[in-house]
């Protein structure tokens, strides 16, 4: 029997693109190519007009990747069109026609969870969106004046609910500026978060509740709120923290929906950062799950900030934790009025997204999406409004008792 031709072995070993996905957003557009085995790849930028050429080696020209151009949305800020063709034996070429010049990042991800090997191409604007400028634009477009709030001394300690051992500080002279709250809808894009028994994605629920909460906060004359994401795309954990620090936020709220292995678990919870380990095994397990979001969502490790790798907490972090426990208690009381509580106290664990050293930060698990009854609540417009309203009332109550510190004027 004659030997098989050279191309036969190549075809037999060629990888297949099992899924090709686009996540367009103003902040950045992401292209994902998922396969069962690692794919060699290289990129070449081209000018006049702006294009990006992506060559994939030893893959089949399957219908999944051939139809990628049909998935480009007219609203995509960066991609005009995508053409796919066999460039030469063993190489499939993607040509991305661009609407503007971009800053591309190309990297590969190892299999994790339900995902196989992924080639990731992120397209960022040359001038990234600045959350501080967005806040300033909001200020310029608003006729509302910041209400008077009281400045506290540098320890930031104010009255604490439920018999805290911390001694309240005396308020000082009032200042006039808005209270800035950053609201973080958990997960997004490649990272769906938990999935309910009826197929509800946590990432969609968190965004819906977060948008309602931001609307309530921005309706207040003394408050300004911004989102860490306003659409279905992934934001790395450290970038969420950086956005809050960039606008000198007075509070950071990360919105989530809980999940467990049994459908009977129910109730709402509020978490703060821990300085000395988790307050329960369940809190430790939840923190580990949420901290894995970067693995699922896909982070370019070459660019990852080392901020979250820090293991020692400084004095400002200790003050942040105390303030976080205060606001967490107030928010927990608010949520308890609209849903049962999974646990009646603020729990603590090492959540990466709560590690801003100078901003009180809490993570709210609104309900168990793994519980069929609570999943229905999370999908309901009525209960989304209730959840947002309960968090809002807790935030209002907290700042009425604990006015934020004075800070340099946003500029």
FENHUHU-V389563 format. One record per residue. N is the residue number from 1. PHI is phi in whole degrees, -180 to 180 (* if undefined). Layout:
# FENHUHU-V389563
n:N phi:PHI
n:N phi:PHI
This chain:
# FENHUHU-V389563
n:1 phi:*
n:2 phi:-67
n:3 phi:-65
n:4 phi:-67
n:5 phi:-62
n:6 phi:-60
n:7 phi:-76
n:8 phi:-66
n:9 phi:-65
n:10 phi:-62
n:11 phi:-67
n:12 phi:-65
n:13 phi:-99
n:14 phi:-65
n:15 phi:-80
n:16 phi:-121
n:17 phi:-78
n:18 phi:-77
n:19 phi:-153
n:20 phi:-123
n:21 phi:-130
n:22 phi:-122
n:23 phi:-124
n:24 phi:-81
n:25 phi:-160
n:26 phi:-63
n:27 phi:-68
n:28 phi:-172
n:29 phi:-108
n:30 phi:-119
n:31 phi:-110
n:32 phi:-120
n:33 phi:-121
n:34 phi:-107
n:35 phi:-143
n:36 phi:-80
n:37 phi:-138
n:38 phi:-62
n:39 phi:-119
n:40 phi:-72
n:41 phi:-152
n:42 phi:-151
n:43 phi:-124
n:44 phi:-136
n:45 phi:-75
n:46 phi:-136
n:47 phi:-113
n:48 phi:50
n:49 phi:-87
n:50 phi:-67
n:51 phi:-145
n:52 phi:-126
n:53 phi:-105
n:54 phi:-121
n:55 phi:-100
n:56 phi:-117
n:57 phi:-97
n:58 phi:56
n:59 phi:-128
n:60 phi:-81
n:61 phi:-86
n:62 phi:-80
n:63 phi:-65
n:64 phi:-60
n:65 phi:-85
n:66 phi:-64
n:67 phi:-93
n:68 phi:-59
n:69 phi:-60
n:70 phi:-72
n:71 phi:-93
n:72 phi:-70
n:73 phi:-94
n:74 phi:-57
n:75 phi:-82
n:76 phi:-59
n:77 phi:-70
n:78 phi:-124
n:79 phi:-101
n:80 phi:-87
n:81 phi:-164
n:82 phi:-132
n:83 phi:-113
n:84 phi:-128
n:85 phi:-160
n:86 phi:-75
n:87 phi:-81
n:88 phi:-160
n:89 phi:-52
n:90 phi:88
n:91 phi:-130
n:92 phi:-102
n:93 phi:-111
n:94 phi:-108
n:95 phi:-116
n:96 phi:-97
n:97 phi:-80
n:98 phi:-105
n:99 phi:-83
n:100 phi:-158
n:101 phi:-69
n:102 phi:-132
n:103 phi:-108
n:104 phi:-86
n:105 phi:-131
n:106 phi:-118
n:107 phi:-155
n:108 phi:-117
n:109 phi:-121
n:110 phi:-76
n:111 phi:-57
n:112 phi:-154
n:113 phi:57
n:114 phi:-88
n:115 phi:-92
n:116 phi:-91
n:117 phi:-67
n:118 phi:-131
n:119 phi:-98
n:120 phi:-120
n:121 phi:-122
n:122 phi:-104
n:123 phi:-115
n:124 phi:-104
n:125 phi:-68
n:126 phi:-63
n:127 phi:-113
n:128 phi:-62
n:129 phi:-62
n:130 phi:-104
n:131 phi:-62
n:132 phi:-67
n:133 phi:-66
n:134 phi:-62
n:135 phi:-68
n:136 phi:-65
n:137 phi:-62
n:138 phi:-63
n:139 phi:-62
n:140 phi:-64
n:141 phi:-85
n:142 phi:-109
n:143 phi:-95
n:144 phi:-82
n:145 phi:-93
n:146 phi:-67
n:147 phi:-75
n:148 phi:-68
n:149 phi:-131
n:150 phi:-96
n:151 phi:-89
n:152 phi:-101
n:153 phi:-63
n:154 phi:-59
n:155 phi:-77
n:156 phi:62
n:157 phi:-82
n:158 phi:-127
n:159 phi:-60
n:160 phi:-120
n:161 phi:-70
n:162 phi:58
n:163 phi:69
n:164 phi:-69
n:165 phi:-85
n:166 phi:-77
n:167 phi:-81
n:168 phi:-64
n:169 phi:-93
n:170 phi:-81
n:171 phi:-66
n:172 phi:-109
n:173 phi:-60
n:174 phi:-72
n:175 phi:-125
n:176 phi:-115
n:177 phi:-169
n:178 phi:-74
n:179 phi:-82
n:180 phi:-104
n:181 phi:-121
n:182 phi:-102
n:183 phi:-108
n:184 phi:-114
n:185 phi:-73
n:186 phi:-63
n:187 phi:66
n:188 phi:125
n:189 phi:62
n:190 phi:-61
n:191 phi:-102
n:192 phi:-77
n:193 phi:75
n:194 phi:-74
n:195 phi:-122
n:196 phi:-74
n:197 phi:-62
n:198 phi:-96
n:199 phi:89
n:200 phi:-73
n:201 phi:-88
n:202 phi:-58
n:203 phi:-59
n:204 phi:-76
n:205 phi:-65
n:206 phi:-64
n:207 phi:-67
n:208 phi:-63
n:209 phi:-68
n:210 phi:-62
n:211 phi:-63
n:212 phi:-65
n:213 phi:-64
n:214 phi:-61
n:215 phi:-61
n:216 phi:-66
n:217 phi:-66
n:218 phi:-72
n:219 phi:-78
n:220 phi:-88
n:221 phi:-68
n:222 phi:-108
n:223 phi:-134
n:224 phi:-133
n:225 phi:-130
n:226 phi:-135
n:227 phi:-99
n:228 phi:-77
n:229 phi:-148
n:230 phi:-117
n:231 phi:-154
n:232 phi:-89
n:233 phi:-146
n:234 phi:-90
n:235 phi:-122
n:236 phi:-57
n:237 phi:-59
n:238 phi:-68
n:239 phi:-70
n:240 phi:-60
n:241 phi:-66
n:242 phi:-61
n:243 phi:-62
n:244 phi:-66
n:245 phi:-71
n:246 phi:-61
n:247 phi:-94
n:248 phi:53
n:249 phi:-63
n:250 phi:-89
n:251 phi:-159
n:252 phi:-123
n:253 phi:-123
n:254 phi:-101
n:255 phi:-98
n:256 phi:-142
n:257 phi:-130
n:258 phi:-76
n:259 phi:-154
n:260 phi:-146
n:261 phi:-73
n:262 phi:-111
n:263 phi:-76
n:264 phi:-84
n:265 phi:-60
n:266 phi:-152
n:267 phi:107
n:268 phi:-98
n:269 phi:-143
n:270 phi:-131
n:271 phi:-126
n:272 phi:-127
n:273 phi:-70
n:274 phi:-111
n:275 phi:-92
n:276 phi:-133
n:277 phi:91
n:278 phi:-73
n:279 phi:-81
n:280 phi:-159
n:281 phi:-63
n:282 phi:-65
n:283 phi:-66
n:284 phi:-64
n:285 phi:-64
n:286 phi:-66
n:287 phi:-62
n:288 phi:-62
n:289 phi:-65
n:290 phi:-68
n:291 phi:-69
n:292 phi:-79
n:293 phi:-58
n:294 phi:-64
n:295 phi:-68
n:296 phi:-73
n:297 phi:-67
n:298 phi:98
n:299 phi:-117
n:300 phi:-75
n:301 phi:-65
n:302 phi:-65
n:303 phi:-109
n:304 phi:-70
n:305 phi:-68
n:306 phi:-81
n:307 phi:-54
n:308 phi:-78
n:309 phi:-84
n:310 phi:-65
n:311 phi:-111
n:312 phi:-97
n:313 phi:-100
n:314 phi:-89
n:315 phi:-65
n:316 phi:-64
n:317 phi:-67
n:318 phi:-62
n:319 phi:-64
n:320 phi:-60
n:321 phi:-64
n:322 phi:-61
n:323 phi:-65
n:324 phi:-63
n:325 phi:-65
n:326 phi:-65
n:327 phi:-66
n:328 phi:-62
n:329 phi:-63
n:330 phi:-66
n:331 phi:-69
n:332 phi:-61
n:333 phi:-62
n:334 phi:-67
n:335 phi:-66
n:336 phi:-61
n:337 phi:-81
n:338 phi:-120
n:339 phi:-153
n:340 phi:-66
n:341 phi:-98
n:342 phi:-69
n:343 phi:-148
n:344 phi:-83
n:345 phi:-136
n:346 phi:-73
n:347 phi:-93
n:348 phi:-136
n:349 phi:-165
n:350 phi:-88
n:351 phi:-72
n:352 phi:-62
n:353 phi:-74
n:354 phi:-101
n:355 phi:-93
n:356 phi:-64
n:357 phi:-72
n:358 phi:-126
n:359 phi:-132
n:360 phi:-55
n:361 phi:-138
n:362 phi:-133
n:363 phi:-118
n:364 phi:-107
n:365 phi:-94
n:366 phi:-64
n:367 phi:-171
n:368 phi:-90
n:369 phi:-70
n:370 phi:-79
n:371 phi:-92
n:372 phi:-55
n:373 phi:-68
n:374 phi:-75
n:375 phi:-62
n:376 phi:-61
n:377 phi:-62
n:378 phi:-66
n:379 phi:-82
n:380 phi:-81
n:381 phi:-58
n:382 phi:-61
n:383 phi:-78
n:384 phi:-60
n:385 phi:-66
n:386 phi:-67
n:387 phi:-61
n:388 phi:-62
n:389 phi:-64
n:390 phi:-69
n:391 phi:-67
n:392 phi:-58
n:393 phi:-64
n:394 phi:-66
n:395 phi:-65
n:396 phi:-59
n:397 phi:-65
n:398 phi:-63
n:399 phi:-71
n:400 phi:-66
n:401 phi:-98
n:402 phi:-134
n:403 phi:-59
n:404 phi:-74
n:405 phi:-66
n:406 phi:-67
n:407 phi:-146
n:408 phi:-63
n:409 phi:-63
n:410 phi:-62
n:411 phi:-155
